[in-house]
Amino acid sequence: MKNNVGRGSQVWRNDRRHLLHPFAEFPQFNTTGSRIFTKADGIVVESDDGRKFIDGIGGLWCVNIGYGRQEMAEAIAEQASALPYYNTFTDMTSPPAANLAAKLAELAPGDINHVFFTCSGSAANDTAVRLAQYYFNRQGRPSKNKIVARENAYHGSTYLAASLTGIRPNHDGFHTLLEGPDPLIHHTTEPNMYRRPDGMNEEGYCDLLIRDLEKTISEVGADAIACFIAEPIIGAGGVKVAPKGYHGRAKEVCTQNDILYVSDEVVTSFGRLGHFFASEAVFNVLPDIITTAKGISSGYIPLGATLFSDEIFEVLSSPEIGGKPFSHGFTYSGHPVACAAGLKNIEIIESERLCEHVRSAGPYFEKRLGELRDLPIVGDTRGSHFMLAIEMVSNKKTKTCFESSVAVGKRIADHAYQQGVIARNVGDYIILSPPLTMSTAEIDEIVDVLKNAIEMTMDDFTREGIWQA
Ligand SMILES: Cc1ncc(COP(=O)(O)O)c(C=O)c1O
């Protein structure tokens, strides 16, 4: 390898010495360092040594329109030339911020007509919680301030969003808001169809989950809960699709208990499930608050948003109930360059009919991935449209997990990488969330490479005496 690219290059050394990576895994990182990417076009990313990879994960569930969009670069450059920044505090605005807010209100379901901009999904979720607490506080109910989230949900990495997150290993070593005699956040049971109790049908499982939610609410006390937060499909926690009817019923329970329903659509919005927003269009639930990020700008620039209902806005803004300053905001809320990118991104999704494409190619992707279930270590394939996962097990009958030390997911992802496909391993899961522009031929290529990668991993295991077919 030439010394100015790849492992050992100056960039590689700078990165290894000075950059703390999100979710760093030190023993491996200290030995191998980073893979360096320098270019991308369409669904393909290129490393600094000229190797090309199909990006099966859309950057990180976010590059929905694909890479190399000149129109995005131009929209960003034009706005940066005209007005690179102005704040949106109190009564300031810019055309991109106002117009993107209006466009989001048009795309969002029901009476969700108000938008607060952030720079990330974590900050959008923090904002949702603060908004829910503020809503009850301004109505004279300050003790209605707790949050119910779900086991294995992922909601982000700020102090609050990391505490909403129910993936226990993510809390390891950190302090969270789950601790103490009177914790702010409580987790209820996650929907996990693959590992539901033996012999239980979908309807019975849904009943069980709803009973668990009711139990959590009654234990914490409805009078102490401001909101319930749920991803329409659990993402980083293993791409878990809830049983049919779950979200609608969870919303009913929330309404009965005067609890706001927050739908975390950071991954599921902007076409990944074939609609701009999935809550109502796919899951038949009208939330009080929707959070989004990622696909809102297809990752070309950081942007997130918290969208909320007329009813919440009434309370915040009404002179009788509120009418006081809403003291929450970020320097970069409604950043004009990010909002200009958001508007162009929506224009591309609409004009290229990407939601329609996902609705037609998605079921094909699910079916092709489903064929991998014939492999002896594939326990489950699941998800929906362009948000999919494979779960590996050492015994399909008993659904036994592999020992974490054998790193089954990582081995598969590494073999796929060697064959030119980037897939993401999270524990024993392989996660796929590609750009929405992916064709059925490219879907075939991804699935074929993953099949090979799983077979190669089984061969490794047999050779190393870890597992036998
Ligand atoms: C469902 C969900 N919510 C929130 C977040 C946090 O978003 P961000 O990383 O932009 O803060 C993520 C990130 O993956 C996510 O998947």
The ligand as a Tripos MOL2 file, in Angstrom:
@<TRIPOS>MOLECULE
LIG
   16    16     1     0     0
SMALL
NO_CHARGES

@<TRIPOS>ATOM
      1 C1        -34.4680    6.2460   15.9580 C.3       1 LIG1
      2 C2        -33.3370    7.1940   16.2180 C.ar      1 LIG1
      3 N1        -33.5680    8.2680   16.9780 N.ar      1 LIG1
      4 C3        -32.6110    9.1670   17.2430 C.ar      1 LIG1
      5 C4        -31.3390    9.0000   16.7380 C.ar      1 LIG1
      6 C5        -30.2750    9.9970   17.0790 C.3       1 LIG1
      7 O1        -29.9950   10.7770   15.9720 O.3       1 LIG1
      8 P1        -28.5990   11.5980   15.9260 P.3       1 LIG1
      9 O2        -27.5180   10.5750   15.8400 O.co2     1 LIG1
     10 O3        -28.7560   12.4320   14.6820 O.co2     1 LIG1
     11 O4        -28.5230   12.4140   17.1380 O.co2     1 LIG1
     12 C6        -31.0630    7.9010   15.9250 C.ar      1 LIG1
     13 C7        -29.7180    7.7110   15.3720 C.2       1 LIG1
     14 O5        -29.3880    6.6870   14.8170 O.2       1 LIG1
     15 C8        -32.0790    6.9630   15.6780 C.ar      1 LIG1
     16 O6        -31.8560    5.8630   14.9490 O.3       1 LIG1
@<TRIPOS>BOND
     1     1     2 1
     2     2     3 ar
     3     2    15 ar
     4     3     4 ar
     5     4     5 ar
     6     5     6 1
     7     5    12 ar
     8     6     7 1
     9     7     8 1
    10     8     9 2
    11     8    10 1
    12     8    11 1
    13    12    13 1
    14    12    15 ar
    15    13    14 2
    16    15    16 1
@<TRIPOS>SUBSTRUCTURE
     1 LIG1         1 GROUP 0 **** ****
